[in-house]
Amino acid sequence: MPTPTETYEELSRAWSQADADAAAALYAPDAVWYDADNQAHRGRDGILDHLKGRFATAGPVTYTIKRQVAGDQVVLTEWTRAAEEEGRRSTGLPGATVVELGPDGIVYHRDYQ
């Protein structure tokens, strides 16, 4: 089983490639992800649907890790991101992510911006 840090790195890699399938595969079937707008996306299929929609209108997102703290099941990552949305490139937007793992993958994910 990958560590929380390794799972976060895989998730970040999937976002940098705008790969909704690879990202969603990291989640448990009953996972919940609260995005930066505090919208809940529930279950692997719900997360996949959301990511497909997002990547259809926005390009890849690159995260640069500033700080990271990990435990046995949880990783907290402070980051900045670069992305293209609606034809505009943004860089340096700060935020943080909490990811908690269970036996079937990510069970809880929350983004803060």
C-alpha positions in Angstrom: 0.0 0.0 0.0 1.4 3.4 -0.9 2.1 6.0 1.8 0.0 9.1 2.0 2.9 11.1 0.6 3.3 8.7 -2.4 -0.5 8.9 -3.0 -0.4 12.7 -2.9 2.4 12.7 -5.4 0.4 10.3 -7.7 -2.6 12.6 -7.4 -0.5 15.7 -8.2 1.0 13.9 -11.2 -2.5 13.1 -12.5 -3.5 16.7 -12.2 -0.4 17.9 -14.0 -1.4 15.6 -16.9 -5.1 16.5 -16.7 -5.8 12.7 -16.3 -9.2 12.4 -14.6 -9.1 8.6 -14.8 -5.7 8.3 -13.0 -6.7 10.8 -10.4 -10.1 9.2 -9.6 -8.5 5.7 -9.4 -6.7 6.8 -6.3 -10.0 7.3 -4.4 -11.9 4.7 -2.4 -15.4 3.9 -3.8 -17.0 5.9 -0.9 -14.5 8.8 -0.7 -15.5 12.4 -0.2 -13.5 15.3 -1.7 -14.3 18.9 -0.6 -12.9 21.2 -3.2 -11.7 24.8 -2.5 -15.2 26.1 -3.0 -16.4 23.6 -0.2 -18.4 21.6 -2.8 -18.5 17.9 -1.8 -17.8 15.3 -4.5 -18.8 11.9 -3.3 -17.6 8.5 -4.4 -15.0 7.5 -6.9 -17.6 7.9 -9.8 -18.7 11.3 -8.6 -15.1 12.5 -8.3 -14.4 11.1 -11.8 -17.4 13.0 -13.3 -16.3 16.2 -11.6 -12.7 15.9 -12.8 -13.7 15.0 -16.4 -15.8 18.2 -16.5 -13.0 20.3 -15.0 -10.3 19.0 -17.3 -12.6 19.5 -20.3 -12.6 23.2 -19.7 -9.3 23.8 -17.9 -5.8 22.7 -18.6 -3.4 20.8 -16.4 -2.5 22.0 -12.9 1.0 22.0 -11.6 1.6 22.0 -7.9 4.8 23.1 -6.2 5.1 21.7 -2.7 6.2 24.2 -0.1 5.7 22.1 3.1 4.4 18.7 3.8 3.6 16.8 7.0 2.6 13.1 6.9 1.4 10.5 9.3 0.5 6.8 8.9 -2.8 7.7 7.1 -2.8 11.4 6.5 -0.7 14.0 4.6 -1.1 17.7 4.8 0.5 19.6 1.9 1.0 23.4 1.5 1.5 24.3 -2.1 1.4 26.9 -4.8 -0.2 26.1 -8.2 0.1 27.1 -11.8 -2.9 26.5 -14.1 -4.7 27.7 -17.2 -8.4 28.4 -16.8 -10.6 30.2 -19.3 -7.6 31.0 -21.5 -5.7 32.8 -18.7 -2.6 31.4 -17.0 -2.2 31.9 -13.3 0.8 31.1 -11.2 1.7 31.1 -7.5 -1.8 30.7 -6.1 -1.3 29.3 -2.6 -3.3 26.6 -0.9 -3.3 23.4 1.1 -4.6 19.9 0.8 -5.4 17.3 3.4 -5.6 13.7 2.2 -6.5 10.7 4.4 -6.1 7.1 3.2 -8.1 4.0 3.9 -7.5 0.4 2.7 -9.1 1.2 -0.7 -7.4 4.5 -1.4 -8.2 8.1 -0.5 -11.2 8.3 1.8 -11.1 12.0 2.6 -9.7 14.9 0.6 -10.1 18.7 1.4 -8.5 21.6 -0.5 -8.1 25.1 0.9 -7.4 28.2 -1.1 
